Amino acid sequence: MASKKELKINYARQSISDVDIQAVVSVLKSDLLTQGPIVPKFEQAICEYTGSKYAVAVNSGTSALHIACLALGLGEKDVLWSSPNTFVASTNCALHCGADVDFVDIDPLTCCMSVEKLEAKLINAKTNKCLPKIVVPVHFGGLSCNMKRIRELSKEYGFFVIEDAAHAIGGRYLNSAVGSCEYSDIAIFSFHPVKTITSGEGGMVVTNSKTIARKISLLRSHGITRDNDLMTKEPEGPWYYEQVDLGYNYRMTDIHAALGLSQFLRLDEFVKKRHTIFEKYKLLLSDIPVEFQFQSQECYSGMHLCIIRLKLDELVKSHREIFEELCRKKIIVNLHYIPVHLQPWYRRMGFSEGDFPMSEQYYREVISIPCYPDLTDREIHWVSEILHQVIR
Protein backbone atom coordinates (compact mmCIF):
# COMPACT_ATOMS: atom_id res chain seq x y z
CA MET A 1 0.00 0.00 0.00
CA ALA A 2 1.26 3.46 -0.91
CA SER A 3 1.87 5.99 1.83
CA LYS A 4 -0.89 8.48 2.57
CA LYS A 5 0.96 11.21 0.72
CA GLU A 6 1.09 9.03 -2.40
CA LEU A 7 -2.42 7.61 -2.03
CA LYS A 8 -4.82 8.48 -4.85
CA ILE A 9 -8.39 7.26 -4.57
CA ASN A 10 -10.88 7.59 -7.43
CA TYR A 11 -14.62 7.84 -6.90
CA ALA A 12 -15.10 4.58 -8.83
CA ARG A 13 -13.01 1.67 -10.03
CA GLN A 14 -13.72 -1.69 -11.62
CA SER A 15 -12.83 -4.88 -9.75
CA ILE A 16 -11.21 -7.35 -12.16
CA SER A 17 -10.21 -10.80 -10.89
CA ASP A 18 -8.00 -13.49 -12.39
CA VAL A 19 -11.19 -15.45 -13.07
CA ASP A 20 -12.54 -12.51 -15.10
CA ILE A 21 -9.31 -12.34 -17.09
CA GLN A 22 -9.36 -16.08 -17.78
CA ALA A 23 -12.97 -15.87 -18.98
CA VAL A 24 -11.97 -13.26 -21.56
CA VAL A 25 -8.84 -15.18 -22.57
CA SER A 26 -10.94 -18.30 -23.14
CA VAL A 27 -13.08 -16.46 -25.67
CA LEU A 28 -10.02 -14.93 -27.33
CA LYS A 29 -8.69 -18.45 -27.85
CA SER A 30 -12.01 -19.73 -29.20
CA ASP A 31 -13.34 -19.69 -32.76
CA LEU A 32 -16.02 -17.05 -32.15
CA LEU A 33 -15.24 -13.61 -30.79
CA THR A 34 -18.71 -12.33 -31.59
CA GLN A 35 -22.14 -13.86 -32.27
CA GLY A 36 -21.00 -16.92 -30.34
CA PRO A 37 -22.45 -18.79 -27.33
CA ILE A 38 -21.42 -16.45 -24.49
CA VAL A 39 -23.83 -13.59 -25.20
CA PRO A 40 -26.90 -15.88 -24.90
CA LYS A 41 -25.48 -17.29 -21.64
CA PHE A 42 -25.10 -13.78 -20.24
CA GLU A 43 -28.63 -12.89 -21.33
CA GLN A 44 -30.03 -16.03 -19.70
CA ALA A 45 -28.18 -15.28 -16.45
CA ILE A 46 -29.72 -11.79 -16.32
CA CYS A 47 -33.20 -13.20 -17.02
CA GLU A 48 -32.88 -15.73 -14.20
CA TYR A 49 -31.58 -13.11 -11.78
CA THR A 50 -34.16 -10.41 -12.50
CA GLY A 51 -37.12 -12.66 -13.19
CA SER A 52 -37.70 -11.04 -16.57
CA LYS A 53 -38.71 -13.25 -19.48
CA TYR A 54 -36.37 -11.82 -22.12
CA ALA A 55 -32.96 -10.12 -22.15
CA VAL A 56 -31.10 -8.69 -25.14
CA ALA A 57 -27.43 -7.74 -24.76
CA VAL A 58 -26.14 -4.66 -26.58
CA ASN A 59 -22.90 -2.68 -26.77
CA SER A 60 -23.85 0.08 -24.28
CA GLY A 61 -26.56 1.32 -21.98
CA THR A 62 -27.06 4.20 -24.43
CA SER A 63 -27.77 1.75 -27.25
CA ALA A 64 -30.19 -0.06 -24.96
CA LEU A 65 -32.16 3.15 -24.35
CA HIS A 66 -32.22 4.04 -28.05
CA ILE A 67 -33.58 0.74 -29.32
CA ALA A 68 -35.96 0.46 -26.37
CA CYS A 69 -37.54 3.70 -27.53
CA LEU A 70 -37.66 2.51 -31.13
CA ALA A 71 -39.23 -0.79 -30.09
CA LEU A 72 -42.04 1.17 -28.42
CA GLY A 73 -42.61 3.20 -31.58
CA LEU A 74 -41.29 6.55 -30.38
CA GLY A 75 -40.97 8.99 -33.27
CA GLU A 76 -41.76 12.47 -34.58
CA LYS A 77 -44.50 14.39 -32.74
CA ASP A 78 -44.08 12.10 -29.72
CA VAL A 79 -42.57 13.22 -26.41
CA LEU A 80 -40.51 11.42 -23.77
CA TRP A 81 -40.25 12.55 -20.15
CA SER A 82 -37.39 11.77 -17.81
CA SER A 83 -35.53 13.24 -14.85
CA PRO A 84 -33.14 16.21 -15.20
CA ASN A 85 -30.87 14.49 -12.66
CA THR A 86 -29.31 11.92 -14.96
CA PHE A 87 -26.74 11.39 -17.69
CA VAL A 88 -27.71 12.88 -21.05
CA ALA A 89 -28.31 9.43 -22.61
CA SER A 90 -31.60 9.13 -20.68
CA THR A 91 -33.18 11.75 -22.94
CA ASN A 92 -30.86 11.81 -25.96
CA CYS A 93 -32.46 8.46 -26.85
CA ALA A 94 -35.68 10.34 -27.67
CA LEU A 95 -33.90 12.93 -29.81
CA HIS A 96 -32.28 10.13 -31.82
CA CYS A 97 -35.83 8.94 -32.58
CA GLY A 98 -36.94 12.39 -33.74
CA ALA A 99 -39.13 12.89 -30.66
CA ASP A 100 -39.33 15.76 -28.21
CA VAL A 101 -38.18 15.76 -24.58
CA ASP A 102 -39.46 17.15 -21.31
CA PHE A 103 -38.54 16.61 -17.67
CA VAL A 104 -40.06 15.87 -14.28
CA ASP A 105 -38.22 17.30 -11.28
CA ILE A 106 -36.81 15.13 -8.50
CA ASP A 107 -37.79 14.31 -4.96
CA PRO A 108 -35.19 16.11 -2.78
CA LEU A 109 -34.72 13.10 -0.48
CA THR A 110 -34.41 10.20 -2.95
CA CYS A 111 -33.00 12.34 -5.82
CA CYS A 112 -35.24 10.25 -8.12
CA MET A 113 -38.24 11.37 -10.16
CA SER A 114 -40.95 12.84 -7.93
CA VAL A 115 -44.22 10.95 -8.44
CA GLU A 116 -46.13 13.93 -7.08
CA LYS A 117 -44.61 16.22 -9.70
CA LEU A 118 -45.14 13.54 -12.35
CA GLU A 119 -48.85 13.30 -11.55
CA ALA A 120 -49.28 17.08 -11.53
CA LYS A 121 -47.52 17.37 -14.88
CA LEU A 122 -49.65 14.58 -16.36
CA ILE A 123 -52.88 16.31 -15.26
CA ASN A 124 -51.74 19.49 -16.98
CA ALA A 125 -50.52 17.61 -20.07
CA LYS A 126 -53.86 15.85 -20.45
CA THR A 127 -55.66 19.19 -20.39
CA ASN A 128 -53.29 20.54 -23.05
CA LYS A 129 -53.37 17.29 -25.07
CA CYS A 130 -49.59 16.79 -24.91
CA LEU A 131 -49.19 13.60 -22.87
CA PRO A 132 -45.89 11.70 -23.12
CA LYS A 133 -45.61 8.49 -25.11
CA ILE A 134 -42.80 7.23 -22.83
CA VAL A 135 -41.68 8.09 -19.31
CA VAL A 136 -38.14 7.09 -18.29
CA PRO A 137 -37.73 6.98 -14.49
CA VAL A 138 -34.04 6.95 -13.57
CA HIS A 139 -33.02 4.77 -10.61
CA PHE A 140 -30.50 7.32 -9.45
CA GLY A 141 -27.47 5.99 -7.60
CA GLY A 142 -29.02 2.52 -7.68
CA LEU A 143 -32.20 3.43 -5.76
CA SER A 144 -35.42 2.43 -7.49
CA CYS A 145 -38.04 5.05 -8.20
CA ASN A 146 -41.59 4.56 -6.90
CA MET A 147 -42.39 2.20 -9.75
CA LYS A 148 -45.73 0.96 -8.45
CA ARG A 149 -47.20 4.46 -8.52
CA ILE A 150 -45.57 5.27 -11.86
CA ARG A 151 -47.14 2.12 -13.32
CA GLU A 152 -50.55 3.13 -12.00
CA LEU A 153 -50.15 6.52 -13.65
CA SER A 154 -49.03 4.89 -16.91
CA LYS A 155 -52.26 2.92 -17.07
CA GLU A 156 -54.33 5.99 -16.27
CA TYR A 157 -52.62 8.29 -18.77
CA GLY A 158 -51.59 5.78 -21.43
CA PHE A 159 -47.79 6.00 -21.60
CA PHE A 160 -45.06 3.36 -21.77
CA VAL A 161 -42.46 3.02 -19.01
CA ILE A 162 -38.74 2.36 -19.57
CA GLU A 163 -36.77 1.97 -16.35
CA ASP A 164 -33.32 3.51 -16.71
CA ALA A 165 -31.68 1.06 -14.33
CA ALA A 166 -28.15 1.82 -15.53
CA HIS A 167 -27.18 2.36 -11.86
CA ALA A 168 -29.39 -0.27 -10.30
CA ILE A 169 -28.48 -3.85 -11.22
CA GLY A 170 -28.39 -5.89 -8.03
CA GLY A 171 -30.99 -3.66 -6.41
CA ARG A 172 -34.50 -4.60 -5.35
CA TYR A 173 -37.90 -2.93 -5.22
CA LEU A 174 -40.86 -4.30 -3.25
CA ASN A 175 -39.07 -7.66 -2.89
CA SER A 176 -38.50 -8.04 -6.63
CA ALA A 177 -35.21 -7.58 -8.44
CA VAL A 178 -34.81 -4.33 -10.33
CA GLY A 179 -35.30 -5.42 -13.92
CA SER A 180 -38.21 -7.76 -13.28
CA CYS A 181 -40.34 -5.34 -15.36
CA GLU A 182 -43.26 -5.96 -13.03
CA TYR A 183 -44.04 -2.23 -13.18
CA SER A 184 -42.60 -1.32 -16.58
CA ASP A 185 -42.53 -2.29 -20.23
CA ILE A 186 -38.73 -2.34 -20.47
CA ALA A 187 -35.73 -1.88 -18.19
CA ILE A 188 -32.15 -1.25 -19.25
CA PHE A 189 -28.80 -1.87 -17.55
CA SER A 190 -25.33 -0.47 -18.20
CA PHE A 191 -22.05 -2.35 -17.79
CA HIS A 192 -19.65 0.59 -18.14
CA PRO A 193 -16.50 0.16 -15.97
CA VAL A 194 -17.77 2.48 -13.22
CA LYS A 195 -21.00 0.51 -12.85
CA THR A 196 -21.61 -2.30 -10.34
CA ILE A 197 -20.50 -4.97 -12.81
CA THR A 198 -18.72 -4.30 -16.08
CA SER A 199 -18.32 -5.86 -19.48
CA GLY A 200 -15.87 -3.11 -20.50
CA GLU A 201 -18.65 -1.41 -22.42
CA GLY A 202 -22.09 -2.94 -22.72
CA GLY A 203 -25.73 -2.87 -21.82
CA MET A 204 -28.82 -5.04 -21.56
CA VAL A 205 -32.49 -4.61 -22.36
CA VAL A 206 -34.95 -6.70 -20.32
CA THR A 207 -38.68 -7.08 -20.90
CA ASN A 208 -41.57 -9.48 -20.39
CA SER A 209 -42.92 -8.87 -23.89
CA LYS A 210 -41.98 -11.33 -26.63
CA THR A 211 -42.93 -8.76 -29.27
CA ILE A 212 -40.66 -6.09 -27.77
CA ALA A 213 -37.79 -8.55 -27.30
CA ARG A 214 -38.02 -9.69 -30.91
CA LYS A 215 -38.06 -6.10 -32.18
CA ILE A 216 -35.03 -5.17 -30.06
CA SER A 217 -33.13 -8.25 -31.23
CA LEU A 218 -33.72 -7.14 -34.82
CA LEU A 219 -32.73 -3.55 -34.18
CA ARG A 220 -29.42 -4.45 -32.50
CA SER A 221 -28.25 -6.30 -35.61
CA HIS A 222 -29.03 -4.17 -38.68
CA GLY A 223 -32.66 -5.30 -38.81
CA ILE A 224 -31.44 -8.58 -40.30
CA THR A 225 -33.08 -11.92 -39.58
CA ARG A 226 -32.71 -15.61 -40.46
CA ASP A 227 -36.02 -16.41 -38.76
CA ASN A 228 -38.41 -17.90 -41.32
CA ASP A 229 -41.37 -16.43 -39.45
CA LEU A 230 -40.09 -12.90 -40.03
CA MET A 231 -39.05 -13.28 -43.68
CA THR A 232 -41.11 -12.08 -46.65
CA LYS A 233 -40.56 -15.28 -48.66
CA GLU A 234 -39.13 -18.77 -48.43
CA PRO A 235 -35.33 -18.85 -47.98
CA GLU A 236 -33.35 -19.30 -51.17
CA GLY A 237 -30.81 -21.48 -49.37
CA PRO A 238 -29.05 -22.03 -46.04
CA TRP A 239 -27.10 -18.79 -46.56
CA TYR A 240 -30.25 -16.69 -46.87
CA TYR A 241 -31.13 -13.73 -44.64
CA GLU A 242 -33.34 -10.68 -45.00
CA GLN A 243 -33.19 -7.12 -43.73
CA VAL A 244 -36.76 -6.56 -42.55
CA ASP A 245 -36.16 -3.43 -40.49
CA LEU A 246 -33.72 -0.51 -40.37
CA GLY A 247 -31.48 -1.46 -37.48
CA TYR A 248 -28.04 -0.75 -36.06
CA ASN A 249 -24.85 -2.58 -35.22
CA TYR A 250 -25.46 -2.54 -31.46
CA ARG A 251 -24.35 -6.11 -30.76
CA MET A 252 -22.32 -7.09 -27.73
CA THR A 253 -19.26 -9.21 -28.51
CA ASP A 254 -18.58 -12.51 -26.80
CA ILE A 255 -15.38 -10.96 -25.44
CA HIS A 256 -17.40 -8.34 -23.57
CA ALA A 257 -20.08 -10.86 -22.58
CA ALA A 258 -17.45 -13.17 -21.08
CA LEU A 259 -16.27 -10.40 -18.78
CA GLY A 260 -19.84 -9.40 -17.95
CA LEU A 261 -20.91 -12.97 -17.19
CA SER A 262 -17.86 -13.57 -14.99
CA GLN A 263 -18.50 -10.30 -13.13
CA PHE A 264 -22.17 -11.20 -12.74
CA LEU A 265 -21.20 -14.16 -10.55
CA ARG A 266 -19.97 -11.61 -7.96
CA LEU A 267 -22.87 -9.15 -8.34
CA ASP A 268 -24.48 -9.72 -4.93
CA GLU A 269 -21.07 -9.64 -3.27
CA PHE A 270 -20.27 -6.32 -4.96
CA VAL A 271 -23.58 -4.74 -3.91
CA LYS A 272 -23.20 -5.94 -0.33
CA LYS A 273 -19.70 -4.43 -0.14
CA ARG A 274 -20.99 -1.13 -1.50
CA HIS A 275 -23.67 -1.03 1.19
CA THR A 276 -21.03 -1.73 3.85
CA ILE A 277 -18.94 1.19 2.58
CA PHE A 278 -22.02 3.45 2.55
CA GLU A 279 -22.84 2.60 6.17
CA LYS A 280 -19.23 3.20 7.26
CA TYR A 281 -19.23 6.62 5.64
CA LYS A 282 -22.52 7.51 7.35
CA LEU A 283 -20.93 6.70 10.70
CA LEU A 284 -17.56 8.32 10.06
CA LEU A 285 -19.06 11.51 8.61
CA SER A 286 -21.94 11.88 11.06
CA ASP A 287 -20.31 14.86 12.77
CA ILE A 288 -19.87 17.06 9.70
CA PRO A 289 -22.62 18.96 7.83
CA VAL A 290 -23.40 16.53 5.02
CA GLU A 291 -26.43 14.41 4.11
CA PHE A 292 -26.70 11.11 2.24
CA GLN A 293 -29.29 9.90 -0.26
CA PHE A 294 -32.40 8.70 1.55
CA GLN A 295 -32.80 4.92 1.37
CA SER A 296 -36.49 4.01 1.11
CA GLN A 297 -37.70 0.95 3.03
CA GLU A 298 -39.34 -0.25 -0.19
CA CYS A 299 -35.95 -0.49 -1.90
CA TYR A 300 -32.58 -2.14 -1.63
CA SER A 301 -30.27 0.08 -3.64
CA GLY A 302 -27.77 -1.21 -6.18
CA MET A 303 -25.55 1.44 -4.53
CA HIS A 304 -23.76 2.51 -7.70
CA LEU A 305 -22.98 5.92 -6.21
CA CYS A 306 -22.21 7.18 -2.72
CA ILE A 307 -23.19 10.83 -2.70
CA ILE A 308 -22.82 13.46 0.01
CA ARG A 309 -24.95 16.57 -0.05
CA LEU A 310 -23.24 19.58 1.52
CA LYS A 311 -25.18 21.71 3.97
CA LEU A 312 -23.72 24.86 2.46
CA ASP A 313 -25.50 27.20 4.87
CA GLU A 314 -23.37 25.66 7.65
CA LEU A 315 -20.08 25.89 5.73
CA VAL A 316 -17.57 28.64 5.04
CA LYS A 317 -16.19 27.07 1.87
CA SER A 318 -18.12 26.84 -1.39
CA HIS A 319 -19.13 23.68 -3.19
CA ARG A 320 -16.42 24.25 -5.81
CA GLU A 321 -13.72 24.97 -3.22
CA ILE A 322 -14.46 21.72 -1.39
CA PHE A 323 -14.53 19.71 -4.63
CA GLU A 324 -11.24 21.13 -5.88
CA GLU A 325 -9.49 20.78 -2.51
CA LEU A 326 -10.47 17.10 -2.28
CA CYS A 327 -8.99 16.49 -5.73
CA ARG A 328 -5.79 18.32 -4.78
CA LYS A 329 -5.52 15.97 -1.83
CA LYS A 330 -5.84 13.04 -4.26
CA ILE A 331 -9.41 12.12 -3.37
CA ILE A 332 -10.68 12.14 -6.96
CA VAL A 333 -14.37 12.83 -6.48
CA ASN A 334 -17.01 13.43 -9.14
CA LEU A 335 -20.39 15.11 -9.52
CA HIS A 336 -23.61 13.39 -10.62
CA TYR A 337 -25.18 15.19 -12.43
CA ILE A 338 -25.26 18.55 -14.17
CA PRO A 339 -29.02 18.79 -14.86
CA VAL A 340 -29.63 17.73 -18.44
CA HIS A 341 -31.86 20.71 -19.24
CA LEU A 342 -28.96 23.08 -18.51
CA GLN A 343 -26.72 21.54 -21.16
CA PRO A 344 -26.17 23.90 -24.15
CA TRP A 345 -27.94 21.52 -26.56
CA TYR A 346 -31.04 21.49 -24.37
CA ARG A 347 -30.94 25.23 -23.70
CA ARG A 348 -31.18 25.66 -27.48
CA MET A 349 -34.37 23.62 -27.29
CA GLY A 350 -35.87 26.23 -24.95
CA PHE A 351 -35.01 24.96 -21.46
CA SER A 352 -33.45 27.37 -19.00
CA GLU A 353 -32.28 27.81 -15.43
CA GLY A 354 -35.15 27.74 -12.95
CA ASP A 355 -37.22 25.20 -14.88
CA PHE A 356 -36.54 22.35 -12.44
CA PRO A 357 -35.40 23.90 -9.16
CA MET A 358 -34.97 20.74 -7.07
CA SER A 359 -32.53 19.24 -9.59
CA GLU A 360 -30.68 22.53 -9.89
CA GLN A 361 -30.32 22.94 -6.13
CA TYR A 362 -29.18 19.33 -5.82
CA TYR A 363 -26.48 19.94 -8.46
CA ARG A 364 -25.12 22.89 -6.48
CA GLU A 365 -24.67 20.83 -3.29
CA VAL A 366 -23.49 17.29 -4.12
CA ILE A 367 -20.26 15.37 -4.47
CA SER A 368 -19.81 11.68 -5.35
CA ILE A 369 -17.20 10.18 -3.03
CA PRO A 370 -15.21 6.93 -3.53
CA CYS A 371 -17.30 3.76 -3.40
CA TYR A 372 -16.28 0.49 -5.05
CA PRO A 373 -15.82 -3.11 -3.87
CA ASP A 374 -12.03 -3.06 -3.58
CA LEU A 375 -11.98 0.06 -1.39
CA THR A 376 -10.25 -0.93 1.85
CA ASP A 377 -11.10 0.07 5.41
CA ARG A 378 -7.88 2.08 5.53
CA GLU A 379 -8.89 3.96 2.38
CA ILE A 380 -12.42 4.60 3.69
CA HIS A 381 -10.97 6.10 6.87
CA TRP A 382 -8.47 8.13 4.84
CA VAL A 383 -11.25 9.55 2.62
CA SER A 384 -13.26 10.40 5.74
CA GLU A 385 -10.26 12.05 7.39
CA ILE A 386 -9.64 14.24 4.33
CA LEU A 387 -13.32 15.14 4.15
CA HIS A 388 -13.18 16.27 7.79
CA GLN A 389 -10.09 18.37 7.06
CA VAL A 390 -11.54 20.00 3.95
CA ILE A 391 -15.09 20.57 5.11
CA ARG A 392 -14.20 21.76 8.60
C-alpha positions in Angstrom: 0.0 0.0 0.0 1.3 3.5 -0.9 1.9 6.0 1.8 -0.9 8.5 2.6 1.0 11.2 0.7 1.1 9.0 -2.4 -2.4 7.6 -2.0 -4.8 8.5 -4.8 -8.4 7.3 -4.6 -10.9 7.6 -7.4 -14.6 7.8 -6.9 -15.1 4.6 -8.8 -13.0 1.7 -10.0 -13.7 -1.7 -11.6 -12.8 -4.9 -9.8 -11.2 -7.4 -12.2 -10.2 -10.8 -10.9 -8.0 -13.5 -12.4 -11.2 -15.5 -13.1 -12.5 -12.5 -15.1 -9.3 -12.3 -17.1 -9.4 -16.1 -17.8 -13.0 -15.9 -19.0 -12.0 -13.3 -21.6 -8.8 -15.2 -22.6 -10.9 -18.3 -23.1 -13.1 -16.5 -25.7 -10.0 -14.9 -27.3 -8.7 -18.5 -27.9 -12.0 -19.7 -29.2 -13.3 -19.7 -32.8 -16.0 -17.1 -32.2 -15.2 -13.6 -30.8 -18.7 -12.3 -31.6 -22.1 -13.9 -32.3 -21.0 -16.9 -30.3 -22.4 -18.8 -27.3 -21.4 -16.4 -24.5 -23.8 -13.6 -25.2 -26.9 -15.9 -24.9 -25.5 -17.3 -21.6 -25.1 -13.8 -20.2 -28.6 -12.9 -21.3 -30.0 -16.0 -19.7 -28.2 -15.3 -16.5 -29.7 -11.8 -16.3 -33.2 -13.2 -17.0 -32.9 -15.7 -14.2 -31.6 -13.1 -11.8 -34.2 -10.4 -12.5 -37.1 -12.7 -13.2 -37.7 -11.0 -16.6 -38.7 -13.2 -19.5 -36.4 -11.8 -22.1 -33.0 -10.1 -22.2 -31.1 -8.7 -25.1 -27.4 -7.7 -24.8 -26.1 -4.7 -26.6 -22.9 -2.7 -26.8 -23.9 0.1 -24.3 -26.6 1.3 -22.0 -27.1 4.2 -24.4 -27.8 1.8 -27.2 -30.2 -0.1 -25.0 -32.2 3.2 -24.4 -32.2 4.0 -28.0 -33.6 0.7 -29.3 -36.0 0.5 -26.4 -37.5 3.7 -27.5 -37.7 2.5 -31.1 -39.2 -0.8 -30.1 -42.0 1.2 -28.4 -42.6 3.2 -31.6 -41.3 6.5 -30.4 -41.0 9.0 -33.3 -41.8 12.5 -34.6 -44.5 14.4 -32.7 -44.1 12.1 -29.7 -42.6 13.2 -26.4 -40.5 11.4 -23.8 -40.2 12.6 -20.2 -37.4 11.8 -17.8 -35.5 13.2 -14.8 -33.1 16.2 -15.2 -30.9 14.5 -12.7 -29.3 11.9 -15.0 -26.7 11.4 -17.7 -27.7 12.9 -21.0 -28.3 9.4 -22.6 -31.6 9.1 -20.7 -33.2 11.8 -22.9 -30.9 11.8 -26.0 -32.5 8.5 -26.8 -35.7 10.3 -27.7 -33.9 12.9 -29.8 -32.3 10.1 -31.8 -35.8 8.9 -32.6 -36.9 12.4 -33.7 -39.1 12.9 -30.7 -39.3 15.8 -28.2 -38.2 15.8 -24.6 -39.5 17.1 -21.3 -38.5 16.6 -17.7 -40.1 15.9 -14.3 -38.2 17.3 -11.3 -36.8 15.1 -8.5 -37.8 14.3 -5.0 -35.2 16.1 -2.8 -34.7 13.1 -0.5 -34.4 10.2 -3.0 -33.0 12.3 -5.8 -35.2 10.3 -8.1 -38.2 11.4 -10.2 -41.0 12.8 -7.9 -44.2 11.0 -8.4 -46.1 13.9 -7.1 -44.6 16.2 -9.7 -45.1 13.5 -12.4 -48.9 13.3 -11.5 -49.3 17.1 -11.5 -47.5 17.4 -14.9 -49.7 14.6 -16.4 -52.9 16.3 -15.3 -51.7 19.5 -17.0 -50.5 17.6 -20.1 -53.9 15.8 -20.5 -55.7 19.2 -20.4 -53.3 20.5 -23.1 -53.4 17.3 -25.1 -49.6 16.8 -24.9 -49.2 13.6 -22.9 -45.9 11.7 -23.1 -45.6 8.5 -25.1 -42.8 7.2 -22.8 -41.7 8.1 -19.3 -38.1 7.1 -18.3 -37.7 7.0 -14.5 -34.0 6.9 -13.6 -33.0 4.8 -10.6 -30.5 7.3 -9.5 -27.5 6.0 -7.6 -29.0 2.5 -7.7 -32.2 3.4 -5.8 -35.4 2.4 -7.5 -38.0 5.0 -8.2 -41.6 4.6 -6.9 -42.4 2.2 -9.8 -45.7 1.0 -8.5 -47.2 4.5 -8.5 -45.6 5.3 -11.9 -47.1 2.1 -13.3 -50.5 3.1 -12.0 -50.1 6.5 -13.6 -49.0 4.9 -16.9 -52.3 2.9 -17.1 -54.3 6.0 -16.3 -52.6 8.3 -18.8 -51.6 5.8 -21.4 -47.8 6.0 -21.6 -45.1 3.4 -21.8 -42.5 3.0 -19.0 -38.7 2.4 -19.6 -36.8 2.0 -16.4 -33.3 3.5 -16.7 -31.7 1.1 -14.3 -28.1 1.8 -15.5 -27.2 2.4 -11.9 -29.4 -0.3 -10.3 -28.5 -3.8 -11.2 -28.4 -5.9 -8.0 -31.0 -3.7 -6.4 -34.5 -4.6 -5.3 -37.9 -2.9 -5.2 -40.9 -4.3 -3.2 -39.1 -7.7 -2.9 -38.5 -8.0 -6.6 -35.2 -7.6 -8.4 -34.8 -4.3 -10.3 -35.3 -5.4 -13.9 -38.2 -7.8 -13.3 -40.3 -5.3 -15.4 -43.3 -6.0 -13.0 -44.0 -2.2 -13.2 -42.6 -1.3 -16.6 -42.5 -2.3 -20.2 -38.7 -2.3 -20.5 -35.7 -1.9 -18.2 -32.1 -1.2 -19.2 -28.8 -1.9 -17.6 -25.3 -0.5 -18.2 -22.0 -2.3 -17.8 -19.6 0.6 -18.1 -16.5 0.2 -16.0 -17.8 2.5 -13.2 -21.0 0.5 -12.8 -21.6 -2.3 -10.3 -20.5 -5.0 -12.8 -18.7 -4.3 -16.1 -18.3 -5.9 -19.5 -15.9 -3.1 -20.5 -18.7 -1.4 -22.4 -22.1 -2.9 -22.7 -25.7 -2.9 -21.8 -28.8 -5.0 -21.6 -32.5 -4.6 -22.4 -34.9 -6.7 -20.3 -38.7 -7.1 -20.9 -41.6 -9.5 -20.4 -42.9 -8.9 -23.9 -42.0 -11.3 -26.6 -42.9 -8.8 -29.3 -40.7 -6.1 -27.8 -37.8 -8.5 -27.3 -38.0 -9.7 -30.9 -38.1 -6.1 -32.2 -35.0 -5.2 -30.1 -33.1 -8.2 -31.2 -33.7 -7.1 -34.8 -32.7 -3.5 -34.2 -29.4 -4.4 -32.5 -28.2 -6.3 -35.6 -29.0 -4.2 -38.7 -32.7 -5.3 -38.8 -31.4 -8.6 -40.3 -33.1 -11.9 -39.6 -32.7 -15.6 -40.5 -36.0 -16.4 -38.8 -38.4 -17.9 -41.3 -41.4 -16.4 -39.4 -40.1 -12.9 -40.0 -39.1 -13.3 -43.7 -41.1 -12.1 -46.6 -40.6 -15.3 -48.7 -39.1 -18.8 -48.4 -35.3 -18.8 -48.0 -33.4 -19.3 -51.2 -30.8 -21.5 -49.4 -29.0 -22.0 -46.0 -27.1 -18.8 -46.6 -30.2 -16.7 -46.9 -31.1 -13.7 -44.6 -33.3 -10.7 -45.0 -33.2 -7.1 -43.7 -36.8 -6.6 -42.6 -36.2 -3.4 -40.5 -33.7 -0.5 -40.4 -31.5 -1.5 -37.5 -28.0 -0.7 -36.1 -24.9 -2.6 -35.2 -25.5 -2.5 -31.5 -24.4 -6.1 -30.8 -22.3 -7.1 -27.7 -19.3 -9.2 -28.5 -18.6 -12.5 -26.8 -15.4 -11.0 -25.4 -17.4 -8.3 -23.6 -20.1 -10.9 -22.6 -17.4 -13.2 -21.1 -16.3 -10.4 -18.8 -19.8 -9.4 -17.9 -20.9 -13.0 -17.2 -17.9 -13.6 -15.0 -18.5 -10.3 -13.1 -22.2 -11.2 -12.7 -21.2 -14.2 -10.5 -20.0 -11.6 -8.0 -22.9 -9.2 -8.3 -24.5 -9.7 -4.9 -21.1 -9.6 -3.3 -20.3 -6.3 -5.0 -23.6 -4.7 -3.9 -23.2 -5.9 -0.3 -19.7 -4.4 -0.1 -21.0 -1.1 -1.5 -23.7 -1.0 1.2 -21.0 -1.7 3.8 -18.9 1.2 2.6 -22.0 3.4 2.5 -22.8 2.6 6.2 -19.2 3.2 7.3 -19.2 6.6 5.6 -22.5 7.5 7.3 -20.9 6.7 10.7 -17.6 8.3 10.1 -19.1 11.5 8.6 -21.9 11.9 11.1 -20.3 14.9 12.8 -19.9 17.1 9.7 -22.6 19.0 7.8 -23.4 16.5 5.0 -26.4 14.4 4.1 -26.7 11.1 2.2 -29.3 9.9 -0.3 -32.4 8.7 1.6 -32.8 4.9 1.4 -36.5 4.0 1.1 -37.7 1.0 3.0 -39.3 -0.3 -0.2 -36.0 -0.5 -1.9 -32.6 -2.1 -1.6 -30.3 0.1 -3.6 -27.8 -1.2 -6.2 -25.5 1.4 -4.5 -23.8 2.5 -7.7 -23.0 5.9 -6.2 -22.2 7.2 -2.7 -23.2 10.8 -2.7 -22.8 13.5 0.0 -24.9 16.6 -0.1 -23.2 19.6 1.5 -25.2 21.7 4.0 -23.7 24.9 2.5 -25.5 27.2 4.9 -23.4 25.7 7.7 -20.1 25.9 5.7 -17.6 28.6 5.0 -16.2 27.1 1.9 -18.1 26.8 -1.4 -19.1 23.7 -3.2 -16.4 24.2 -5.8 -13.7 25.0 -3.2 -14.5 21.7 -1.4 -14.5 19.7 -4.6 -11.2 21.1 -5.9 -9.5 20.8 -2.5 -10.5 17.1 -2.3 -9.0 16.5 -5.7 -5.8 18.3 -4.8 -5.5 16.0 -1.8 -5.8 13.0 -4.3 -9.4 12.1 -3.4 -10.7 12.1 -7.0 -14.4 12.8 -6.5 -17.0 13.4 -9.1 -20.4 15.1 -9.5 -23.6 13.4 -10.6 -25.2 15.2 -12.4 -25.3 18.6 -14.2 -29.0 18.8 -14.9 -29.6 17.7 -18.4 -31.9 20.7 -19.2 -29.0 23.1 -18.5 -26.7 21.5 -21.2 -26.2 23.9 -24.2 -27.9 21.5 -26.6 -31.0 21.5 -24.4 -30.9 25.2 -23.7 -31.2 25.7 -27.5 -34.4 23.6 -27.3 -35.9 26.2 -24.9 -35.0 25.0 -21.5 -33.5 27.4 -19.0 -32.3 27.8 -15.4 -35.1 27.7 -13.0 -37.2 25.2 -14.9 -36.5 22.3 -12.4 -35.4 23.9 -9.2 -35.0 20.7 -7.1 -32.5 19.2 -9.6 -30.7 22.5 -9.9 -30.3 22.9 -6.1 -29.2 19.3 -5.8 -26.5 19.9 -8.5 -25.1 22.9 -6.5 -24.7 20.8 -3.3 -23.5 17.3 -4.1 -20.3 15.4 -4.5 -19.8 11.7 -5.4 -17.2 10.2 -3.0 -15.2 6.9 -3.5 -17.3 3.8 -3.4 -16.3 0.5 -5.1 -15.8 -3.1 -3.9 -12.0 -3.1 -3.6 -12.0 0.1 -1.4 -10.3 -0.9 1.8 -11.1 0.1 5.4 -7.9 2.1 5.5 -8.9 4.0 2.4 -12.4 4.6 3.7 -11.0 6.1 6.9 -8.5 8.1 4.8 -11.2 9.5 2.6 -13.3 10.4 5.7 -10.3 12.1 7.4 -9.6 14.2 4.3 -13.3 15.1 4.1 -13.2 16.3 7.8 -10.1 18.4 7.1 -11.5 20.0 4.0 -15.1 20.6 5.1 -14.2 21.8 8.6 
